[in-house]
Amino acid sequence: MDKRYGITSEEKEKVLASYFKDGFDQPIQTFPSKEKRKIILLQQIMTRFEKGINYTEKQVNELLKPIYGDYVSIRRYLIEYGFMDRTSDCTLYWVK
Protein backbone atom coordinates (compact mmCIF):
# COMPACT_ATOMS: atom_id res chain seq x y z
CA MET A 1 0.00 0.00 0.00
CA ASP A 2 1.28 3.43 -0.90
CA LYS A 3 2.52 5.40 2.14
CA ARG A 4 0.20 8.26 1.17
CA TYR A 5 -2.60 6.05 2.44
CA GLY A 6 -1.25 5.58 5.95
CA ILE A 7 -4.43 5.00 7.90
CA THR A 8 -4.67 5.37 11.66
CA SER A 9 -6.96 3.16 13.69
CA GLU A 10 -8.99 6.23 14.71
CA GLU A 11 -9.42 7.21 11.07
CA LYS A 12 -10.48 3.69 10.16
CA GLU A 13 -13.03 3.50 12.97
CA LYS A 14 -14.52 6.87 12.05
CA VAL A 15 -14.88 6.00 8.34
CA LEU A 16 -16.33 2.55 9.02
CA ALA A 17 -18.82 3.99 11.52
CA SER A 18 -19.98 6.59 9.01
CA TYR A 19 -20.58 4.08 6.19
CA PHE A 20 -21.62 0.96 8.13
CA LYS A 21 -24.02 2.85 10.38
CA ASP A 22 -26.08 -0.23 11.25
CA GLY A 23 -23.19 -2.71 11.52
CA PHE A 24 -20.93 -4.62 9.15
CA ASP A 25 -23.63 -7.11 8.23
CA GLN A 26 -25.90 -4.34 6.91
CA PRO A 27 -25.66 -2.63 3.49
CA ILE A 28 -24.05 0.74 2.96
CA GLN A 29 -26.01 3.51 1.26
CA THR A 30 -23.14 5.13 -0.62
CA PHE A 31 -19.63 4.21 -1.67
CA PRO A 32 -16.89 6.79 -1.13
CA SER A 33 -15.11 8.53 -3.97
CA LYS A 34 -12.13 9.58 -1.84
CA GLU A 35 -9.29 7.10 -2.16
CA LYS A 36 -8.47 6.72 1.52
CA ARG A 37 -12.07 6.05 2.49
CA LYS A 38 -12.48 3.65 -0.40
CA ILE A 39 -9.44 1.66 0.77
CA ILE A 40 -10.77 1.48 4.32
CA LEU A 41 -14.10 0.11 3.10
CA LEU A 42 -12.42 -2.36 0.74
CA GLN A 43 -10.26 -3.63 3.61
CA GLN A 44 -13.41 -4.25 5.64
CA ILE A 45 -15.16 -5.93 2.72
CA MET A 46 -12.18 -8.26 2.29
CA THR A 47 -12.95 -9.80 5.69
CA ARG A 48 -15.74 -11.69 3.89
CA PHE A 49 -13.20 -13.60 1.78
CA GLU A 50 -10.74 -16.31 2.81
CA LYS A 51 -7.18 -16.52 1.58
CA GLY A 52 -6.37 -19.71 -0.32
CA ILE A 53 -9.87 -20.17 -1.73
CA ASN A 54 -10.80 -19.71 -5.39
CA TYR A 55 -14.16 -18.01 -5.87
CA THR A 56 -16.27 -18.00 -8.99
CA GLU A 57 -17.59 -14.65 -10.19
CA LYS A 58 -21.03 -15.70 -9.00
CA GLN A 59 -19.69 -16.46 -5.50
CA VAL A 60 -17.92 -13.09 -5.35
CA ASN A 61 -21.12 -11.36 -6.44
CA GLU A 62 -23.15 -13.19 -3.80
CA LEU A 63 -20.75 -12.01 -1.09
CA LEU A 64 -20.81 -8.42 -2.36
CA LYS A 65 -24.53 -7.97 -3.18
CA PRO A 66 -25.62 -7.57 0.45
CA ILE A 67 -23.06 -4.79 0.95
CA TYR A 68 -23.96 -2.35 -1.81
CA GLY A 69 -26.24 -2.23 -4.84
CA ASP A 70 -23.40 -1.58 -7.26
CA TYR A 71 -21.52 -4.73 -6.28
CA VAL A 72 -19.93 -4.89 -9.75
CA SER A 73 -17.99 -1.69 -9.04
CA ILE A 74 -16.85 -3.05 -5.69
CA ARG A 75 -15.66 -6.24 -7.39
CA ARG A 76 -13.72 -4.13 -9.89
CA TYR A 77 -12.20 -1.99 -7.10
CA LEU A 78 -11.06 -5.12 -5.26
CA ILE A 79 -9.07 -6.07 -8.38
CA GLU A 80 -7.85 -2.55 -9.21
CA TYR A 81 -6.64 -1.85 -5.67
CA GLY A 82 -4.85 -5.19 -5.46
CA PHE A 83 -6.95 -6.89 -2.81
CA MET A 84 -7.95 -9.71 -5.16
CA ASP A 85 -6.75 -11.21 -8.41
CA ARG A 86 -8.54 -13.16 -11.11
CA THR A 87 -7.92 -15.34 -14.11
CA SER A 88 -7.75 -13.63 -17.50
CA ASP A 89 -11.18 -15.03 -18.41
CA CYS A 90 -12.62 -13.75 -15.08
CA THR A 91 -13.90 -17.15 -14.05
CA LEU A 92 -11.92 -17.43 -10.80
CA TYR A 93 -11.06 -14.85 -8.15
CA TRP A 94 -8.83 -15.14 -5.07
CA VAL A 95 -7.39 -13.05 -2.25
CA LYS A 96 -3.91 -11.75 -3.06
HELIX and SHEET records of a PDB file:
HELIX    1   1 LYS A    3  TYR A    5  5                                   3    
HELIX    2   2 SER A    9  TYR A   19  1                                  11    
HELIX    3   3 GLU A   35  ILE A   45  1                                  11    
HELIX    4   4 MET A   46  ARG A   48  5                                   3    
HELIX    5   5 GLU A   57  LEU A   64  1                                   8    
HELIX    6   6 TYR A   71  GLU A   80  1                                  10    
SHEET    1   A 3 TYR A  55  THR A  56  0                                        
SHEET    2   A 3 LEU A  92  VAL A  95 -1                                        
SHEET    3   A 3 MET A  84  ARG A  86 -1                                        
END                                                                             
